[in-house]
Amino acid sequence: MPSEFVDHFTRSLELSTSRPTSPSAFNTDGSELHPTGSNAVALSPPSTRKPALHALLVSLNQNRVSLDDIHRSLPTLQVLLGSGNAFTTTDTERRVPDAEEGALEKAIIGKLTVSLYSDALDTFIAQATQVEAEAEWWSDIESSRLRVSLYLLQTLPVRIYNVIRTILSMLRSHQLPLNLSTVSPSSLRALFSSSSTSPFSLRPGLLTTTFFPHLKHQQSLSLSVLLPTSPSASGVDFELVGSTNRVLLRLRRALNHALGSANSAFRFFSLPLELTKQECRYNQKALERIRDERAHVLGELAQLRIPLAGLVHGSAGIRVDSLATREYTSFLDTLTGVLTPSSSPSSSSASNSPILPLTTLSQTLPTLTVNHMQSLKNQNLLRPSTLTRIWPRLLVLPALALYVYSSRESWVPAIIDMVKDAEDTVRGFVQGWLVEPLLGVLHTVRVGGKGDVLVSQEGVTADLESLERMTLSLARDALQYTPSQLERLAQQVRLGDLTPVMQIYEEDIRTPLRSALTGTLLRNAFIQVQKAKVDIDQALAGIDRLLKSQELTFAFVGVAPSLAIVWAFFGATGRLLQNTKGSRYGGTRRRRGVWERMRRIERLLILQPSENSSSSLSPIAPLPTGLLILSLTRLRSYALAHLPSNIQTAFLEDLGDLEDTQLGREAKLRVVERMWRCWGQGGEAIIRY
């Protein structure tokens, strides 16, 4: 809110005016003094002025001083100052100056002056903030063709109503009856005819300016809005080379003419959208001009804080003369001139009385807001009313709801079936692809590779021993091996070497038929089969050992896709909720607003020329100062609403440095660089979206 900035900006001024400097605010009989109402005149004698002044100061210090408090206090203050002001003398009576009464008078006047100064700041910050928000709304509408179309639809009834009212008013002014003949297109054209200043331009008529009010401020409507650019103007030129090129040129000209006609028709039908977009742009520019006017006044008000602080903090050396009163009166006249530049100079400077400028300011401030709102309404610069913006929804939603309700028998069962299918799908996914694989991983971790295997080690050993016995039996019968030779052959078989058996096999296949009937070919073939079985068992055992060593890896690979799907789902849901309810530091949209305002602050400081290039403390002009304050006000509101306490204090300190009107352009640029460095990167990145 604007008051947050004002409270911070004027806090040092309030502190110095909040200390009562007189002993007691009571009468000698113990009754409390009331400096307002009917008792004000009774307190006029000099013996009671000091307690009355003190009571008035105490009443002003109890709460924040409002305009109503100022209105109630001014009559009392006027009576007290007129009853024997320590700062005023007359030709007939010379009083001994009272320093304490002078201090009380100065404190009261200072309190009222600071309050009026704060109200002035608050008023113009509120006006500039409102105007800037309205300008941003029009800019958002203009940026999208769909939004422009929706805005035209929303305001169409109001535009049609204004046109009808204009037609009826014109008929009454010409004393014409209301019938079909008078409202025909030809009659209306004759009634609202307007002469055009040039055959190449169209001056907007009364009906056109009624339908699009921004055209009242436009001298003419160019024909380029209605007509497309001719093909010859687009730089397309065809050379004639032979009769074939002439035919081709004619075809291209016919095609360009058809395309031009289509383009002309399209631009004609899109003319209302184009004019509506121009209306949004006009309103935006008009609001930005008003914002700059308010910002200029705001900058001048901000630059008055230093002289006001000098007046307020100058109470250490109290002078019992009229100098302090004249200084306050001069400041109040300056403040009045800033708020109402067109007003005539006040006569308070000649009389050295602050009552007149205090009264003028207290009466002027309430009228500023009223005049501001009335001016915006008269110029049609405010966004349409809520009812105007939502009437299409109010018109469509009931009909849509009625259609949905009447056709519920056709779509309700389908939706129920869809929900059931979705429920079965989710249940199957969670049970089959998430829960069971995770349980399998836990089982693998608990068992530790002791589960089922492809082939047992005992089976491999039995097959190897069977091969060994078959080989030794063949060697004993066919080769007549001795026990020592059989022992060596057994060792070779365990290593997979069947060379003696293979030699017998090689001899047998030379005479396969005889060897099959009377020899050892069949026994040798069975040994080869057994050898192949042993090799297969050993290979399967190796594969089994490999699988057992990677069993946990395979278990996680099996559950990884389902975990990825769950992670992606919850991540998307979380981002959706963040965009809906706001994320860290107020959400992406608010952080983008912070980024835009910081960029504008830096741009204003860079474009602002320094009045004294040799000094980094040169003051900044009122308009950039006001625009800076406007951006800083919104940044301060954002920080108080959305930043955590651990970084809020430091961020507000940086804003306070930028709000200091005593710092020049170069110093503030260094502050901006520090803010980009501290708040635009790293873990506490606020100025980033």
C-alpha positions as CSV (number, residue, x, y, z in Angstrom):
1,M,0.0,0.0,0.0
2,P,1.2,3.6,-0.6
3,S,1.0,4.4,3.2
4,E,3.8,1.9,3.9
5,F,6.2,4.0,1.8
6,V,4.9,7.2,3.4
7,D,5.3,5.9,6.9
8,H,8.9,4.9,6.1
9,F,9.6,8.2,4.2
10,T,8.3,10.5,7.0
11,R,9.3,8.4,10.0
12,S,12.2,10.7,10.9
13,L,9.9,13.7,10.7
14,E,7.4,12.2,13.1
15,L,9.9,11.3,15.7
16,S,11.0,14.8,16.4
17,T,7.4,16.1,16.8
18,S,6.3,13.4,19.2
19,R,7.8,14.7,22.5
20,P,5.7,17.0,24.6
21,T,7.9,19.6,26.3
22,S,5.7,21.0,29.0
23,P,5.0,19.6,32.4
24,S,1.3,19.2,32.8
25,A,-1.8,19.3,30.7
26,F,-4.1,19.8,33.6
27,N,-5.7,22.8,35.3
28,T,-4.5,23.7,38.8
29,D,-7.6,22.1,40.2
30,G,-6.8,18.7,38.6
31,S,-9.3,18.8,35.8
32,E,-8.2,17.8,32.4
33,L,-8.0,20.5,29.7
34,H,-10.0,20.1,26.5
35,P,-8.6,22.3,23.8
36,T,-11.4,21.7,21.4
37,G,-15.0,22.7,21.2
38,S,-16.5,25.3,23.6
39,N,-13.5,25.3,25.9
40,A,-11.2,26.7,23.3
41,V,-12.2,30.3,23.9
42,A,-12.1,29.8,27.7
43,L,-8.4,28.9,27.4
44,S,-7.5,32.1,25.7
45,P,-6.0,34.0,28.7
46,P,-2.2,33.9,28.7
47,S,-2.2,32.0,32.1
48,T,-3.9,29.0,30.5
49,R,-2.2,29.1,27.0
50,K,0.7,26.9,27.9
51,P,-1.4,24.0,29.4
52,A,-3.8,24.3,26.5
53,L,-1.0,24.2,23.9
54,H,0.4,21.2,25.7
55,A,-3.0,19.4,25.8
56,L,-3.4,20.0,22.1
57,L,0.0,18.6,21.3
58,V,-0.7,15.5,23.5
59,S,-4.0,14.9,21.7
60,L,-2.2,15.1,18.3
61,N,0.5,12.7,19.5
62,Q,-1.9,10.0,20.7
63,N,-2.8,8.7,17.2
64,R,-1.9,9.2,13.6
65,V,-3.1,12.7,12.7
66,S,-5.9,12.6,10.1
67,L,-7.5,15.4,8.1
68,D,-10.5,15.3,10.5
69,D,-8.1,15.9,13.4
70,I,-6.5,18.8,11.6
71,H,-10.0,20.3,10.9
72,R,-10.8,20.0,14.6
73,S,-7.5,21.4,15.8
74,L,-7.2,24.4,13.5
75,P,-9.9,26.5,15.2
76,T,-8.4,25.8,18.6
77,L,-4.9,26.6,17.4
78,Q,-6.1,29.8,15.8
79,V,-7.7,30.9,19.1
80,L,-4.5,30.1,21.0
81,L,-2.2,31.9,18.6
82,G,-4.5,34.9,18.6
83,S,-4.7,35.1,22.4
84,G,-1.0,36.0,22.8
85,N,1.4,34.3,20.5
86,A,4.9,34.3,21.8
87,F,6.1,34.8,18.2
88,T,3.8,37.9,17.6
89,T,3.7,41.3,19.1
90,T,1.4,44.3,18.7
91,D,2.1,47.9,18.8
92,T,0.1,48.4,22.0
93,E,1.3,45.5,24.0
94,R,4.8,44.0,24.4
95,R,4.8,40.6,26.2
96,V,7.9,39.0,27.5
97,P,8.6,36.1,25.1
98,D,8.1,32.6,26.5
99,A,10.5,30.1,25.1
100,E,8.4,27.1,26.2
101,E,5.2,28.4,24.6
102,G,7.1,29.0,21.4
103,A,8.4,25.5,21.5
104,L,4.9,24.1,21.9
105,E,3.5,26.3,19.1
106,K,6.3,25.2,16.8
107,A,5.8,21.5,17.7
108,I,2.0,21.7,17.0
109,I,2.6,23.6,13.7
110,G,5.3,21.1,12.8
111,K,3.0,18.2,13.6
112,L,0.2,19.5,11.4
113,T,2.6,20.3,8.6
114,V,4.2,16.8,8.6
115,S,0.7,15.3,8.7
116,L,-0.4,17.4,5.7
117,Y,2.8,16.6,3.9
118,S,2.3,12.8,4.5
119,D,-1.3,13.0,3.3
120,A,-0.1,14.8,0.1
121,L,2.5,12.1,-0.5
122,D,-0.1,9.4,0.1
123,T,-2.6,11.0,-2.2
124,F,-0.3,11.4,-5.2
125,I,1.3,7.9,-4.7
126,A,-2.2,6.4,-4.6
127,Q,-3.2,8.3,-7.7
128,A,0.0,7.4,-9.6
129,T,-0.2,3.7,-8.5
130,Q,-3.8,3.5,-9.7
131,V,-3.1,5.1,-13.0
132,E,-0.1,2.9,-13.6
133,A,-2.2,-0.2,-12.8
134,E,-4.8,0.9,-15.3
135,A,-2.2,1.6,-18.0
136,E,-0.8,-1.9,-17.4
137,W,-4.3,-3.4,-17.8
138,W,-4.8,-1.6,-21.2
139,S,-1.3,-2.8,-22.3
140,D,-2.2,-6.4,-21.5
141,I,-5.4,-6.1,-23.5
142,E,-3.6,-4.6,-26.5
143,S,-0.9,-7.2,-26.5
144,S,-3.3,-10.0,-27.6
145,R,-5.7,-10.0,-30.5
146,L,-7.9,-12.5,-28.6
147,R,-8.1,-10.1,-25.6
148,V,-8.9,-7.2,-28.0
149,S,-11.7,-9.2,-29.5
150,L,-13.0,-10.1,-26.1
151,Y,-12.9,-6.5,-24.9
152,L,-14.8,-5.4,-28.0
153,L,-17.4,-8.1,-27.3
154,Q,-17.6,-7.0,-23.6
155,T,-18.1,-3.3,-24.4
156,L,-20.4,-3.9,-27.4
157,P,-23.7,-3.3,-25.6
158,V,-22.4,-0.1,-24.1
159,R,-21.2,1.1,-27.5
160,I,-24.5,0.2,-29.1
161,Y,-26.4,2.0,-26.3
162,N,-24.4,5.1,-26.8
163,V,-25.0,5.1,-30.6
164,I,-28.7,4.7,-30.1
165,R,-28.8,7.5,-27.5
166,T,-26.9,9.7,-29.9
167,I,-29.3,9.0,-32.8
168,L,-32.3,9.7,-30.5
169,S,-30.7,13.0,-29.3
170,M,-30.0,14.0,-32.9
171,L,-33.5,13.3,-34.0
172,R,-34.9,15.3,-31.1
173,S,-32.6,18.2,-31.9
174,H,-33.8,18.2,-35.5
175,Q,-37.4,17.7,-34.4
176,L,-37.7,14.5,-36.5
177,P,-40.2,11.7,-35.7
178,L,-39.0,8.3,-34.7
179,N,-40.0,5.9,-37.4
180,L,-38.5,3.4,-39.9
181,S,-37.8,6.1,-42.5
182,T,-35.9,8.4,-40.2
183,V,-33.6,5.5,-39.0
184,S,-32.9,4.1,-42.4
185,P,-29.2,4.1,-43.5
186,S,-29.7,6.8,-46.1
187,S,-31.5,9.0,-43.6
188,L,-28.9,8.5,-40.9
189,R,-26.2,9.2,-43.5
190,A,-27.8,12.5,-44.4
191,L,-28.4,13.3,-40.7
192,F,-24.8,12.7,-39.6
193,S,-23.1,13.8,-42.8
194,S,-19.8,15.5,-42.4
195,S,-17.5,17.1,-45.0
196,S,-14.1,15.5,-45.5
197,T,-11.2,17.9,-45.7
198,S,-9.3,15.7,-48.2
199,P,-10.3,13.0,-50.6
200,F,-7.5,10.9,-49.2
201,S,-8.7,10.9,-45.6
202,L,-11.8,10.2,-43.7
203,R,-12.9,12.5,-40.8
204,P,-14.6,10.4,-38.1
205,G,-18.3,11.2,-37.9
206,L,-20.4,11.5,-34.8
207,L,-21.6,7.9,-34.9
208,T,-18.0,6.7,-35.4
209,T,-16.7,8.7,-32.5
210,T,-19.6,7.6,-30.3
211,F,-18.8,3.9,-31.1
212,F,-15.0,4.5,-30.7
213,P,-14.6,7.5,-28.3
214,H,-10.8,7.8,-28.8
215,L,-11.4,9.0,-32.4
216,K,-12.6,12.3,-31.0
217,H,-8.9,13.1,-30.4
218,Q,-7.9,12.1,-33.9
219,Q,-8.1,14.6,-36.8
220,S,-8.6,12.0,-39.6
221,L,-8.8,8.3,-40.3
222,S,-6.3,7.4,-43.0
223,L,-7.5,5.4,-46.0
224,S,-4.5,3.1,-45.4
225,V,-6.5,1.5,-42.6
226,L,-9.1,0.4,-45.1
227,L,-7.2,-0.2,-48.3
228,P,-4.2,-2.5,-48.9
229,T,-1.0,-1.5,-50.5
230,S,-1.1,-1.8,-54.3
231,P,1.1,-4.5,-55.9
232,S,3.1,-1.9,-57.8
233,A,4.0,-0.2,-54.5
234,S,5.4,-3.4,-53.0
235,G,8.4,-3.5,-55.3
236,V,7.2,-6.3,-57.5
237,D,8.2,-5.6,-61.2
238,F,7.9,-8.0,-64.1
239,E,9.8,-7.7,-67.3
240,L,8.2,-8.5,-70.6
241,V,10.3,-10.8,-72.7
242,G,8.3,-12.3,-75.5
243,S,4.7,-13.2,-75.7
244,T,5.0,-16.0,-73.1
245,N,6.1,-13.5,-70.5
246,R,3.2,-11.2,-71.4
247,V,0.7,-14.0,-70.7
248,L,2.4,-14.9,-67.5
249,L,2.4,-11.2,-66.4
250,R,-1.3,-11.0,-67.1
251,L,-2.0,-14.1,-65.0
252,R,0.1,-12.7,-62.2
253,R,-1.6,-9.4,-62.3
254,A,-5.0,-11.1,-62.1
255,L,-3.8,-13.2,-59.2
256,N,-2.5,-10.1,-57.4
257,H,-5.8,-8.3,-58.0
258,A,-7.7,-11.2,-56.5
259,L,-5.4,-11.4,-53.5
260,G,-5.7,-7.6,-53.1
261,S,-9.4,-7.8,-53.1
262,A,-9.4,-10.6,-50.5
263,N,-6.9,-8.6,-48.4
264,S,-9.1,-5.5,-48.7
265,A,-12.1,-7.4,-47.6
266,F,-10.2,-8.9,-44.7
267,R,-8.9,-5.5,-43.6
268,F,-12.4,-4.0,-43.9
269,F,-13.9,-6.7,-41.6
270,S,-11.0,-6.5,-39.2
271,L,-11.3,-2.7,-39.0
272,P,-13.3,-2.8,-35.7
273,L,-10.6,-4.8,-34.1
274,E,-7.9,-2.5,-35.3
275,L,-9.8,0.6,-34.0
276,T,-10.4,-1.2,-30.7
277,K,-6.7,-1.9,-30.4
278,Q,-6.0,1.8,-31.2
279,E,-8.4,2.7,-28.4
280,C,-6.5,0.5,-25.9
281,R,-3.2,2.1,-27.0
282,Y,-4.7,5.6,-26.7
283,N,-6.0,4.9,-23.2
284,Q,-2.6,3.5,-22.2
285,K,-0.7,6.5,-23.5
286,A,-3.1,8.9,-21.9
287,L,-2.8,7.2,-18.5
288,E,1.0,7.2,-18.8
289,R,0.9,11.0,-19.4
290,I,-1.3,11.4,-16.3
291,R,1.0,9.1,-14.4
292,D,4.0,11.2,-15.4
293,E,2.1,14.3,-14.2
294,R,1.5,12.7,-10.8
295,A,5.0,11.5,-10.7
296,H,6.4,15.0,-11.3
297,V,4.4,16.4,-8.4
298,L,5.4,13.4,-6.3
299,G,9.1,14.1,-7.1
300,E,8.7,17.7,-6.1
301,L,7.0,16.6,-2.8
302,A,9.9,14.2,-2.1
303,Q,12.4,16.9,-2.6
304,L,10.6,19.0,0.0
305,R,11.4,16.5,2.7
306,I,14.9,17.9,3.3
307,P,13.7,21.5,4.0
308,L,10.9,20.1,6.2
309,A,13.4,18.0,8.1
310,G,15.5,21.1,8.6
311,L,12.5,22.9,10.1
312,V,11.5,20.0,12.3
313,H,14.9,19.2,13.6
314,G,15.8,22.8,14.2
315,S,14.0,22.8,17.5
316,A,17.3,22.4,19.5
317,G,18.0,26.1,19.3
318,I,14.6,27.7,20.0
319,R,14.4,31.3,19.0
320,V,11.7,33.4,20.6
321,D,10.8,35.4,17.5
322,S,8.7,35.0,14.4
323,L,11.4,33.3,12.3
324,A,10.2,29.7,12.9
325,T,6.6,30.7,12.2
326,R,7.6,32.5,9.0
327,E,9.6,29.4,7.9
328,Y,6.7,27.1,8.4
329,T,4.4,29.5,6.6
330,S,6.8,29.8,3.7
331,F,7.0,26.0,3.5
332,L,3.3,25.6,3.6
333,D,2.9,28.1,0.8
334,T,5.5,26.2,-1.2
335,L,3.6,22.9,-0.6
336,T,0.3,24.6,-1.7
337,G,2.0,25.8,-4.9
338,V,3.2,22.3,-5.6
339,L,-0.2,20.7,-5.1
340,T,-2.2,23.4,-6.9
341,P,0.2,25.2,-9.3
342,S,-2.7,27.2,-10.9
343,S,-3.9,28.7,-7.5
344,S,-3.1,32.3,-6.7
345,P,-0.4,33.1,-4.2
346,S,-1.5,33.0,-0.6
347,S,-1.4,36.1,1.6
348,S,-0.2,34.2,4.6
349,S,3.4,35.1,4.0
350,A,2.6,38.7,4.6
351,S,0.8,38.0,7.9
352,N,3.3,35.3,9.0
353,S,0.3,33.1,10.1
354,P,0.4,29.4,9.3
355,I,-3.4,29.0,9.9
356,L,-4.4,30.1,6.4
357,P,-2.1,27.7,4.4
358,L,-2.9,24.9,6.9
359,T,-6.6,25.5,6.3
360,T,-6.2,25.7,2.5
361,L,-4.2,22.5,2.4
362,S,-6.6,20.6,4.6
363,Q,-9.5,21.6,2.3
364,T,-7.6,21.0,-0.9
365,L,-6.3,17.5,-0.3
366,P,-9.7,15.8,-0.2
367,T,-10.7,17.5,-3.5
368,L,-7.7,16.2,-5.3
369,T,-8.8,12.6,-5.2
370,V,-12.3,13.4,-6.2
371,N,-11.2,15.5,-9.1
372,H,-8.7,12.8,-10.2
373,M,-11.4,10.1,-10.3
374,Q,-13.8,12.4,-12.1
375,S,-11.2,13.3,-14.7
376,L,-10.5,9.6,-15.4
377,K,-14.2,8.8,-15.7
378,N,-14.9,11.8,-18.0
379,Q,-12.0,10.7,-20.3
380,N,-13.2,7.0,-20.3
381,L,-9.7,5.9,-19.2
382,L,-10.7,3.4,-16.5
383,R,-11.2,-0.2,-17.3
384,P,-14.8,-1.3,-17.8
385,S,-16.9,-2.2,-14.8
386,T,-16.9,-5.7,-13.5
387,L,-20.4,-6.3,-14.8
388,T,-19.3,-5.2,-18.3
389,R,-16.4,-7.6,-18.2
390,I,-18.3,-10.6,-17.0
391,W,-21.6,-10.3,-18.9
392,P,-20.5,-12.7,-21.7
393,R,-19.8,-15.4,-19.1
394,L,-23.1,-14.7,-17.3
395,L,-24.8,-15.1,-20.6
396,V,-22.9,-18.3,-21.8
397,L,-22.5,-20.2,-18.5
398,P,-26.2,-20.6,-17.6
399,A,-27.0,-21.8,-21.2
400,L,-24.0,-24.2,-21.1
401,A,-25.0,-25.4,-17.6
402,L,-28.6,-26.0,-18.9
403,Y,-27.3,-27.9,-21.9
404,V,-25.0,-30.0,-19.7
405,Y,-27.8,-30.8,-17.3
406,S,-30.3,-31.7,-20.0
407,S,-27.8,-34.0,-21.7
408,R,-26.6,-35.7,-18.6
409,E,-28.1,-39.0,-19.5
410,S,-25.7,-39.3,-22.5
411,W,-22.5,-38.1,-20.9
412,V,-22.8,-39.1,-17.3
413,P,-22.5,-42.9,-17.9
414,A,-19.5,-42.3,-20.2
415,I,-17.8,-40.2,-17.6
416,I,-18.5,-42.8,-14.9
417,D,-17.0,-45.5,-17.1
418,M,-14.0,-43.3,-17.8
419,V,-13.5,-42.7,-14.1
420,K,-13.7,-46.4,-13.4
421,D,-11.2,-47.2,-16.2
422,A,-8.9,-44.5,-14.9
423,E,-9.2,-46.0,-11.4
424,D,-8.4,-49.5,-12.6
425,T,-5.5,-48.2,-14.6
426,V,-4.1,-46.3,-11.6
427,R,-4.6,-49.3,-9.3
428,G,-2.9,-51.7,-11.8
429,F,0.0,-49.3,-12.3
430,V,0.6,-48.8,-8.6
431,Q,0.2,-52.5,-7.7
432,G,1.9,-54.1,-10.7
433,W,4.5,-51.6,-11.6
434,L,5.3,-49.8,-8.4
435,V,4.5,-51.8,-5.3
436,E,5.5,-55.3,-6.4
437,P,8.8,-54.2,-8.0
438,L,9.7,-52.3,-4.8
439,L,8.8,-55.3,-2.7
440,G,11.0,-57.4,-5.1
441,V,13.9,-55.0,-4.5
442,L,13.5,-55.3,-0.7
443,H,13.3,-59.1,-1.1
444,T,16.5,-59.1,-3.1
445,V,18.3,-57.0,-0.5
446,R,17.1,-59.2,2.3
447,V,17.9,-62.6,0.6
448,G,21.2,-61.5,-0.8
449,G,21.4,-63.6,-4.0
450,K,20.1,-66.9,-2.4
451,G,17.0,-67.3,-4.3
452,D,16.1,-69.5,-7.3
453,V,18.9,-70.4,-9.8
454,L,18.9,-71.5,-13.5
455,V,21.0,-74.8,-12.7
456,S,22.2,-76.1,-9.4
457,Q,25.8,-76.8,-8.7
458,E,25.0,-80.4,-7.7
459,G,23.5,-81.1,-11.1
460,V,26.6,-79.7,-12.8
461,T,28.9,-82.0,-10.6
462,A,26.7,-85.1,-11.3
463,D,26.9,-84.6,-15.1
464,L,30.6,-84.1,-14.9
465,E,31.1,-87.2,-12.9
466,S,28.9,-89.2,-15.3
467,L,31.1,-88.0,-18.2
468,E,34.2,-89.0,-16.3
469,R,32.9,-92.5,-15.8
470,M,31.8,-93.0,-19.4
471,T,35.1,-91.8,-20.6
472,L,37.1,-94.0,-18.3
473,S,35.0,-97.0,-19.2
474,L,35.6,-96.5,-22.9
475,A,39.3,-96.0,-22.4
476,R,39.5,-99.2,-20.3
477,D,37.7,-101.3,-22.9
478,A,39.0,-99.9,-26.1
479,L,42.5,-98.6,-25.2
480,Q,43.4,-101.1,-22.4
481,Y,44.5,-98.2,-20.1
482,T,46.3,-99.0,-16.8
483,P,45.1,-97.5,-13.6
484,S,47.7,-94.8,-13.7
485,Q,46.7,-93.9,-17.2
486,L,43.0,-93.9,-16.2
487,E,43.9,-91.5,-13.3
488,R,45.6,-89.1,-15.7
489,L,42.6,-89.3,-18.1
490,A,40.2,-88.6,-15.3
491,Q,42.1,-85.4,-14.5
492,Q,42.0,-84.4,-18.2
493,V,38.2,-85.0,-18.3
494,R,37.7,-82.7,-15.3
495,L,39.7,-80.0,-17.3
496,G,37.5,-80.7,-20.4
497,D,40.2,-82.5,-22.4
498,L,38.9,-85.6,-24.1
499,T,41.7,-86.1,-26.6
500,P,42.0,-90.0,-26.3
501,V,38.3,-90.4,-26.7
502,M,38.3,-88.0,-29.7
503,Q,41.1,-90.1,-31.3
504,I,38.9,-93.2,-31.0
505,Y,36.0,-91.3,-32.5
506,E,38.2,-90.2,-35.4
507,E,39.1,-93.8,-36.1
508,D,35.5,-95.0,-35.9
509,I,34.1,-92.4,-38.3
510,R,36.4,-93.8,-41.0
511,T,34.2,-96.9,-41.1
512,P,31.0,-95.7,-39.6
513,L,28.8,-98.6,-40.4
514,R,31.2,-101.3,-39.2
515,S,32.1,-99.2,-36.1
516,A,28.4,-98.7,-35.4
517,L,27.7,-102.4,-35.5
518,T,30.8,-103.9,-33.9
519,G,32.8,-100.9,-32.7
520,T,32.6,-98.1,-30.2
521,L,31.0,-95.4,-32.4
522,L,27.7,-95.4,-30.5
523,R,29.4,-95.2,-27.1
524,N,31.7,-92.4,-28.3
525,A,28.6,-90.5,-29.7
526,F,26.9,-90.8,-26.3
527,I,30.0,-89.5,-24.6
528,Q,29.9,-86.4,-27.0
529,V,26.3,-85.8,-26.0
530,Q,27.2,-86.0,-22.3
531,K,30.1,-83.6,-23.0
532,A,27.7,-81.1,-24.6
533,K,25.4,-81.4,-21.7
534,V,28.2,-80.7,-19.3
535,D,29.3,-77.7,-21.3
536,I,25.7,-76.3,-21.3
537,D,25.4,-76.8,-17.5
538,Q,28.7,-75.0,-16.9
539,A,27.6,-72.1,-19.2
540,L,24.2,-71.8,-17.5
541,A,26.0,-71.8,-14.1
542,G,28.2,-68.9,-15.3
543,I,25.2,-67.0,-16.5
544,D,23.5,-67.7,-13.2
545,R,26.4,-66.3,-11.2
546,L,26.4,-63.2,-13.4
547,L,22.7,-62.6,-12.8
548,K,23.1,-63.1,-9.1
549,S,25.8,-60.5,-9.0
550,Q,23.6,-58.0,-10.8
551,E,20.3,-59.0,-9.3
552,L,19.9,-55.7,-7.4
553,T,20.7,-53.7,-10.4
554,F,18.1,-55.5,-12.5
555,A,15.5,-55.0,-9.8
556,F,16.1,-51.2,-9.8
557,V,16.1,-51.1,-13.6
558,G,12.7,-52.8,-13.5
559,V,11.2,-50.3,-11.1
560,A,12.9,-47.2,-12.5
561,P,10.3,-46.4,-15.3
562,S,7.4,-46.4,-12.9
563,L,9.4,-44.2,-10.4
564,A,10.1,-41.8,-13.3
565,I,6.4,-41.6,-14.2
566,V,5.5,-40.9,-10.6
567,W,8.2,-38.3,-10.2
568,A,7.1,-36.5,-13.4
569,F,3.4,-36.6,-12.3
570,F,4.0,-35.2,-8.9
571,G,6.5,-32.6,-10.3
572,A,3.9,-31.3,-12.8
573,T,1.2,-31.3,-10.1
574,G,3.5,-29.3,-7.8
575,R,4.3,-26.8,-10.4
576,L,0.6,-26.4,-11.3
577,L,-0.2,-25.8,-7.6
578,Q,2.7,-23.3,-7.4
579,N,1.4,-21.3,-10.4
580,T,-2.1,-21.4,-8.9
581,K,-1.4,-20.6,-5.3
582,G,1.9,-18.8,-5.6
583,S,5.4,-20.2,-5.2
584,R,8.5,-18.9,-3.5
585,Y,8.7,-15.2,-3.0
586,G,5.2,-14.6,-4.3
587,G,5.3,-16.6,-7.5
588,T,6.7,-16.1,-10.9
589,R,4.3,-13.4,-11.9
590,R,5.2,-11.2,-8.9
591,R,8.9,-11.8,-9.3
592,R,8.6,-10.8,-13.0
593,G,7.0,-7.5,-11.7
594,V,10.0,-7.0,-9.4
595,W,12.3,-7.6,-12.4
596,E,10.5,-5.1,-14.5
597,R,10.5,-2.4,-11.8
598,M,14.2,-2.9,-11.1
599,R,14.9,-2.6,-14.8
600,R,12.8,0.6,-15.0
601,I,14.7,2.1,-12.0
602,E,18.0,1.4,-13.6
603,R,16.8,2.8,-17.0
604,L,15.6,6.0,-15.3
605,L,18.9,6.5,-13.6
606,I,20.9,5.8,-16.7
607,L,18.8,8.1,-18.9
608,Q,18.7,10.9,-16.3
609,P,21.5,13.4,-17.1
610,S,23.6,14.5,-14.2
611,E,23.3,18.3,-13.5
612,N,26.9,18.3,-12.2
613,S,29.0,15.6,-13.9
614,S,31.8,16.2,-11.4
615,S,29.7,15.3,-8.4
616,S,28.0,12.0,-7.8
617,L,25.6,13.7,-5.3
618,S,23.8,15.9,-7.9
619,P,20.1,15.8,-7.4
620,I,17.7,14.0,-9.7
621,A,14.9,15.9,-11.6
622,P,11.4,15.7,-10.1
623,L,9.9,13.4,-12.8
624,P,12.5,10.7,-12.6
625,T,12.4,11.0,-8.8
626,G,8.6,10.5,-8.8
627,L,8.8,7.5,-11.1
628,L,11.5,6.0,-8.9
629,I,9.3,6.5,-5.8
630,L,6.4,4.9,-7.6
631,S,8.4,1.8,-8.5
632,L,10.0,1.7,-5.0
633,T,6.6,1.9,-3.4
634,R,5.4,-1.2,-5.2
635,L,8.7,-2.9,-4.5
636,R,8.3,-2.1,-0.8
637,S,4.7,-3.5,-0.8
638,Y,6.0,-6.7,-2.4
639,A,8.8,-7.1,0.1
640,L,6.5,-6.6,3.1
641,A,4.0,-9.1,1.7
642,H,6.1,-11.9,0.2
643,L,9.7,-11.9,1.5
644,P,10.7,-13.9,4.6
645,S,12.1,-12.0,7.5
646,N,15.7,-13.2,7.0
647,I,16.1,-11.3,3.8
648,Q,13.3,-8.7,4.1
649,T,15.3,-6.3,6.2
650,A,18.3,-6.2,3.9
651,F,16.0,-5.8,0.9
652,L,14.2,-2.9,2.5
653,E,17.5,-1.3,3.4
654,D,18.5,-1.2,-0.2
655,L,15.1,0.3,-1.1
656,G,15.6,2.9,1.6
657,D,18.9,3.9,-0.1
658,L,17.1,4.4,-3.4
659,E,14.4,6.4,-1.7
660,D,16.9,8.8,-0.2
661,T,16.5,12.1,-2.1
662,Q,20.0,13.2,-0.9
663,L,21.7,10.5,-2.9
664,G,22.6,11.4,-6.5
665,R,22.4,9.5,-9.7
666,E,25.8,7.8,-9.5
667,A,25.3,6.7,-5.9
668,K,21.9,5.2,-6.7
669,L,23.3,3.4,-9.8
670,R,25.8,1.7,-7.4
671,V,22.9,0.7,-5.2
672,V,21.1,-0.8,-8.2
673,E,24.2,-2.7,-9.1
674,R,24.4,-4.1,-5.6
675,M,20.7,-5.2,-5.7
676,W,21.2,-7.0,-9.0
677,R,24.3,-8.7,-7.5
678,C,22.7,-9.6,-4.2
679,W,19.1,-10.3,-5.2
680,G,19.4,-11.3,-8.9
681,Q,21.5,-14.4,-8.6
682,G,22.3,-17.2,-6.2
683,G,20.0,-19.0,-3.8
684,E,18.2,-15.8,-2.7
685,A,17.3,-14.8,-6.3
686,I,14.3,-12.4,-6.0
687,I,14.9,-10.4,-9.2
688,R,14.6,-13.5,-11.4
689,Y,11.7,-15.4,-12.9
